[in-house]
Amino acid sequence: MAVNTTTDWSDPVTCPFCGDELASPGAGFVDHLDEKTDCEEGFEQWRQNIAGDLAGEWAG
């Protein structure tokens, strides 16, 4: 599966990495990451990319 490299966070019930519909914006996203390795890797890469933009580590 190809992961979207230009994430679009405008729809909270759609995974910004693959476009799949999520069961919910919070727990549903976490569950989705547990099920989809490519999306989890994309999320971790996104977190690394923005880590320098935030003061301290992001706890989310």
Backbone atoms as SQL, in Angstrom:
CREATE TABLE atoms (id INTEGER PRIMARY KEY, chain TEXT, resi INTEGER, resn TEXT, atom TEXT, x REAL, y REAL, z REAL);
INSERT INTO atoms VALUES
  (1, 'A', 1, 'MET', 'N', 0.844, -1.177, 0.000),
  (2, 'A', 1, 'MET', 'CA', 0.000, 0.000, 0.000),
  (3, 'A', 1, 'MET', 'C', 0.890, 1.241, 0.000),
  (4, 'A', 2, 'ALA', 'N', 0.591, 2.184, -0.845),
  (5, 'A', 2, 'ALA', 'CA', 1.332, 3.440, -0.886),
  (6, 'A', 2, 'ALA', 'C', 0.739, 4.404, 0.124),
  (7, 'A', 3, 'VAL', 'N', 1.602, 5.002, 0.910),
  (8, 'A', 3, 'VAL', 'CA', 1.156, 5.962, 1.914),
  (9, 'A', 3, 'VAL', 'C', 1.253, 7.355, 1.328),
  (10, 'A', 4, 'ASN', 'N', 0.226, 8.149, 1.568),
  (11, 'A', 4, 'ASN', 'CA', 0.182, 9.527, 1.116),
  (12, 'A', 4, 'ASN', 'C', 1.266, 10.321, 1.826),
  (13, 'A', 5, 'THR', 'N', 2.163, 10.952, 1.061),
  (14, 'A', 5, 'THR', 'CA', 3.239, 11.727, 1.675),
  (15, 'A', 5, 'THR', 'C', 2.855, 13.177, 1.906),
  (16, 'A', 6, 'THR', 'N', 1.744, 13.617, 1.362),
  (17, 'A', 6, 'THR', 'CA', 1.256, 14.977, 1.595),
  (18, 'A', 6, 'THR', 'C', -0.011, 14.867, 2.429),
  (19, 'A', 7, 'THR', 'N', 0.164, 14.711, 3.728),
  (20, 'A', 7, 'THR', 'CA', -0.965, 14.465, 4.607),
  (21, 'A', 7, 'THR', 'C', -1.936, 15.635, 4.623),
  (22, 'A', 8, 'ASP', 'N', -3.218, 15.280, 4.634),
  (23, 'A', 8, 'ASP', 'CA', -4.295, 16.268, 4.693),
  (24, 'A', 8, 'ASP', 'C', -5.109, 15.973, 5.947),
  (25, 'A', 9, 'TRP', 'N', -4.941, 16.813, 6.959),
  (26, 'A', 9, 'TRP', 'CA', -5.577, 16.597, 8.246),
  (27, 'A', 9, 'TRP', 'C', -6.912, 17.341, 8.345),
  (28, 'A', 10, 'SER', 'N', -7.559, 17.637, 7.221),
  (29, 'A', 10, 'SER', 'CA', -8.769, 18.458, 7.240),
  (30, 'A', 10, 'SER', 'C', -10.038, 17.674, 7.592),
  (31, 'A', 11, 'ASP', 'N', -10.001, 16.355, 7.516),
  (32, 'A', 11, 'ASP', 'CA', -11.190, 15.538, 7.805),
  (33, 'A', 11, 'ASP', 'C', -10.849, 14.582, 8.949),
  (34, 'A', 12, 'PRO', 'N', -11.400, 14.803, 10.136),
  (35, 'A', 12, 'PRO', 'CA', -10.999, 14.008, 11.297),
  (36, 'A', 12, 'PRO', 'C', -11.444, 12.546, 11.273),
  (37, 'A', 13, 'VAL', 'N', -12.304, 12.156, 10.350),
  (38, 'A', 13, 'VAL', 'CA', -12.716, 10.756, 10.278),
  (39, 'A', 13, 'VAL', 'C', -12.124, 10.046, 9.063),
  (40, 'A', 14, 'THR', 'N', -11.097, 10.630, 8.476),
  (41, 'A', 14, 'THR', 'CA', -10.392, 10.018, 7.357),
  (42, 'A', 14, 'THR', 'C', -8.909, 9.971, 7.683),
  (43, 'A', 15, 'CYS', 'N', -8.284, 8.817, 7.496),
  (44, 'A', 15, 'CYS', 'CA', -6.850, 8.703, 7.734),
  (45, 'A', 15, 'CYS', 'C', -6.117, 9.585, 6.727),
  (46, 'A', 16, 'PRO', 'N', -5.263, 10.485, 7.199),
  (47, 'A', 16, 'PRO', 'CA', -4.558, 11.371, 6.281),
  (48, 'A', 16, 'PRO', 'C', -3.453, 10.653, 5.502),
  (49, 'A', 17, 'PHE', 'N', -3.151, 9.419, 5.856),
  (50, 'A', 17, 'PHE', 'CA', -2.081, 8.690, 5.195),
  (51, 'A', 17, 'PHE', 'C', -2.572, 7.759, 4.096),
  (52, 'A', 18, 'CYS', 'N', -3.758, 7.171, 4.269),
  (53, 'A', 18, 'CYS', 'CA', -4.249, 6.241, 3.245),
  (54, 'A', 18, 'CYS', 'C', -5.636, 6.603, 2.721),
  (55, 'A', 19, 'GLY', 'N', -6.347, 7.493, 3.441),
  (56, 'A', 19, 'GLY', 'CA', -7.669, 7.900, 3.005),
  (57, 'A', 19, 'GLY', 'C', -8.798, 7.025, 3.499),
  (58, 'A', 20, 'ASP', 'N', -8.494, 5.964, 4.257),
  (59, 'A', 20, 'ASP', 'CA', -9.546, 5.103, 4.801),
  (60, 'A', 20, 'ASP', 'C', -10.399, 5.868, 5.807),
  (61, 'A', 21, 'GLU', 'N', -11.679, 5.502, 5.865),
  (62, 'A', 21, 'GLU', 'CA', -12.581, 6.091, 6.857),
  (63, 'A', 21, 'GLU', 'C', -12.280, 5.488, 8.222),
  (64, 'A', 22, 'LEU', 'N', -12.270, 6.341, 9.256),
  (65, 'A', 22, 'LEU', 'CA', -11.985, 5.912, 10.621),
  (66, 'A', 22, 'LEU', 'C', -13.282, 5.751, 11.398),
  (67, 'A', 23, 'ALA', 'N', -13.281, 4.858, 12.378),
  (68, 'A', 23, 'ALA', 'CA', -14.457, 4.665, 13.224),
  (69, 'A', 23, 'ALA', 'C', -14.735, 5.902, 14.068),
  (70, 'A', 24, 'SER', 'N', -13.679, 6.588, 14.456),
  (71, 'A', 24, 'SER', 'CA', -13.794, 7.837, 15.217),
  (72, 'A', 24, 'SER', 'C', -12.477, 8.602, 15.065),
  (73, 'A', 25, 'PRO', 'N', -12.493, 9.919, 15.292),
  (74, 'A', 25, 'PRO', 'CA', -11.284, 10.701, 15.097),
  (75, 'A', 25, 'PRO', 'C', -10.185, 10.434, 16.133),
  (76, 'A', 26, 'GLY', 'N', -10.509, 9.995, 17.318),
  (77, 'A', 26, 'GLY', 'CA', -9.499, 9.780, 18.356),
  (78, 'A', 26, 'GLY', 'C', -9.076, 8.331, 18.435),
  (79, 'A', 27, 'ALA', 'N', -9.842, 7.558, 19.184),
  (80, 'A', 27, 'ALA', 'CA', -9.519, 6.144, 19.379),
  (81, 'A', 27, 'ALA', 'C', -9.538, 5.378, 18.051),
  (82, 'A', 28, 'GLY', 'N', -10.408, 5.770, 17.160),
  (83, 'A', 28, 'GLY', 'CA', -10.468, 5.111, 15.855),
  (84, 'A', 28, 'GLY', 'C', -9.188, 5.287, 15.068),
  (85, 'A', 29, 'PHE', 'N', -8.562, 6.457, 15.191),
  (86, 'A', 29, 'PHE', 'CA', -7.290, 6.705, 14.508),
  (87, 'A', 29, 'PHE', 'C', -6.194, 5.831, 15.112),
  (88, 'A', 30, 'VAL', 'N', -6.152, 5.741, 16.442),
  (89, 'A', 30, 'VAL', 'CA', -5.153, 4.914, 17.117),
  (90, 'A', 30, 'VAL', 'C', -5.342, 3.443, 16.730),
  (91, 'A', 31, 'ASP', 'N', -6.592, 2.971, 16.725),
  (92, 'A', 31, 'ASP', 'CA', -6.877, 1.594, 16.323),
  (93, 'A', 31, 'ASP', 'C', -6.444, 1.354, 14.880),
  (94, 'A', 32, 'HIS', 'N', -6.702, 2.322, 14.023),
  (95, 'A', 32, 'HIS', 'CA', -6.320, 2.218, 12.613),
  (96, 'A', 32, 'HIS', 'C', -4.805, 2.084, 12.486),
  (97, 'A', 33, 'LEU', 'N', -4.056, 2.876, 13.250),
  (98, 'A', 33, 'LEU', 'CA', -2.594, 2.792, 13.204),
  (99, 'A', 33, 'LEU', 'C', -2.115, 1.422, 13.669),
  (100, 'A', 34, 'ASP', 'N', -2.801, 0.838, 14.654),
  (101, 'A', 34, 'ASP', 'CA', -2.443, -0.496, 15.132),
  (102, 'A', 34, 'ASP', 'C', -2.665, -1.556, 14.050),
  (103, 'A', 35, 'GLU', 'N', -3.638, -1.327, 13.183),
  (104, 'A', 35, 'GLU', 'CA', -3.987, -2.296, 12.147),
  (105, 'A', 35, 'GLU', 'C', -3.211, -2.090, 10.850),
  (106, 'A', 36, 'LYS', 'N', -2.795, -0.865, 10.575),
  (107, 'A', 36, 'LYS', 'CA', -2.159, -0.534, 9.291),
  (108, 'A', 36, 'LYS', 'C', -0.724, -0.062, 9.529),
  (109, 'A', 37, 'THR', 'N', 0.219, -0.959, 9.307),
  (110, 'A', 37, 'THR', 'CA', 1.629, -0.662, 9.551),
  (111, 'A', 37, 'THR', 'C', 2.117, 0.527, 8.719),
  (112, 'A', 38, 'ASP', 'N', 1.683, 0.610, 7.462),
  (113, 'A', 38, 'ASP', 'CA', 2.122, 1.718, 6.607),
  (114, 'A', 38, 'ASP', 'C', 1.673, 3.064, 7.171),
  (115, 'A', 39, 'CYS', 'N', 0.451, 3.114, 7.685),
  (116, 'A', 39, 'CYS', 'CA', -0.056, 4.366, 8.249),
  (117, 'A', 39, 'CYS', 'C', 0.669, 4.693, 9.549),
  (118, 'A', 40, 'GLU', 'N', 0.959, 3.675, 10.351),
  (119, 'A', 40, 'GLU', 'CA', 1.698, 3.893, 11.587),
  (120, 'A', 40, 'GLU', 'C', 3.085, 4.452, 11.284),
  (121, 'A', 41, 'GLU', 'N', 3.750, 3.896, 10.279),
  (122, 'A', 41, 'GLU', 'CA', 5.063, 4.399, 9.879),
  (123, 'A', 41, 'GLU', 'C', 4.959, 5.826, 9.351),
  (124, 'A', 42, 'GLY', 'N', 3.921, 6.113, 8.584),
  (125, 'A', 42, 'GLY', 'CA', 3.709, 7.469, 8.081),
  (126, 'A', 42, 'GLY', 'C', 3.479, 8.454, 9.210),
  (127, 'A', 43, 'PHE', 'N', 2.715, 8.042, 10.222),
  (128, 'A', 43, 'PHE', 'CA', 2.445, 8.902, 11.374),
  (129, 'A', 43, 'PHE', 'C', 3.726, 9.168, 12.152),
  (130, 'A', 44, 'GLU', 'N', 4.544, 8.126, 12.350),
  (131, 'A', 44, 'GLU', 'CA', 5.806, 8.312, 13.073),
  (132, 'A', 44, 'GLU', 'C', 6.736, 9.247, 12.305),
  (133, 'A', 45, 'GLN', 'N', 6.763, 9.127, 10.989),
  (134, 'A', 45, 'GLN', 'CA', 7.588, 10.027, 10.172),
  (135, 'A', 45, 'GLN', 'C', 7.069, 11.456, 10.292),
  (136, 'A', 46, 'TRP', 'N', 5.758, 11.622, 10.257),
  (137, 'A', 46, 'TRP', 'CA', 5.152, 12.949, 10.396),
  (138, 'A', 46, 'TRP', 'C', 5.531, 13.553, 11.745),
  (139, 'A', 47, 'ARG', 'N', 5.439, 12.740, 12.814),
  (140, 'A', 47, 'ARG', 'CA', 5.803, 13.230, 14.160),
  (141, 'A', 47, 'ARG', 'C', 7.252, 13.665, 14.210),
  (142, 'A', 48, 'GLN', 'N', 8.145, 12.903, 13.584),
  (143, 'A', 48, 'GLN', 'CA', 9.560, 13.278, 13.558),
  (144, 'A', 48, 'GLN', 'C', 9.758, 14.580, 12.802),
  (145, 'A', 49, 'ASN', 'N', 9.019, 14.752, 11.730),
  (146, 'A', 49, 'ASN', 'CA', 9.155, 15.963, 10.913),
  (147, 'A', 49, 'ASN', 'C', 8.719, 17.218, 11.654),
  (148, 'A', 50, 'ILE', 'N', 7.707, 17.098, 12.511),
  (149, 'A', 50, 'ILE', 'CA', 7.213, 18.292, 13.205),
  (150, 'A', 50, 'ILE', 'C', 7.792, 18.461, 14.598),
  (151, 'A', 51, 'ALA', 'N', 8.549, 17.471, 15.073),
  (152, 'A', 51, 'ALA', 'CA', 9.061, 17.513, 16.454),
  (153, 'A', 51, 'ALA', 'C', 9.840, 18.794, 16.729),
  (154, 'A', 52, 'GLY', 'N', 10.594, 19.279, 15.783),
  (155, 'A', 52, 'GLY', 'CA', 11.371, 20.498, 15.959),
  (156, 'A', 52, 'GLY', 'C', 10.514, 21.751, 15.964),
  (157, 'A', 53, 'ASP', 'N', 9.269, 21.640, 15.489),
  (158, 'A', 53, 'ASP', 'CA', 8.374, 22.788, 15.432),
  (159, 'A', 53, 'ASP', 'C', 7.662, 23.038, 16.759),
  (160, 'A', 54, 'LEU', 'N', 7.686, 22.047, 17.642),
  (161, 'A', 54, 'LEU', 'CA', 6.970, 22.132, 18.914),
  (162, 'A', 54, 'LEU', 'C', 7.966, 22.300, 20.059),
  (163, 'A', 55, 'ALA', 'N', 7.567, 23.041, 21.059),
  (164, 'A', 55, 'ALA', 'CA', 8.404, 23.200, 22.246),
  (165, 'A', 55, 'ALA', 'C', 8.271, 21.961, 23.110),
  (166, 'A', 56, 'GLY', 'N', 9.337, 21.216, 23.278),
  (167, 'A', 56, 'GLY', 'CA', 9.277, 19.977, 24.052),
  (168, 'A', 56, 'GLY', 'C', 8.675, 18.871, 23.218),
  (169, 'A', 57, 'GLU', 'N', 8.594, 17.688, 23.771),
  (170, 'A', 57, 'GLU', 'CA', 8.032, 16.536, 23.053),
  (171, 'A', 57, 'GLU', 'C', 6.520, 16.563, 23.095),
  (172, 'A', 58, 'TRP', 'N', 5.910, 16.185, 21.992),
  (173, 'A', 58, 'TRP', 'CA', 4.467, 16.106, 21.903),
  (174, 'A', 58, 'TRP', 'C', 4.018, 14.812, 22.563),
  (175, 'A', 59, 'ALA', 'N', 3.085, 14.879, 23.484),
  (176, 'A', 59, 'ALA', 'CA', 2.645, 13.709, 24.223),
  (177, 'A', 59, 'ALA', 'C', 1.572, 12.914, 23.483),
  (178, 'A', 60, 'GLY', 'N', 1.023, 13.460, 22.378),
  (179, 'A', 60, 'GLY', 'CA', -0.073, 12.793, 21.664),
  (180, 'A', 60, 'GLY', 'C', 0.368, 11.589, 21.026);
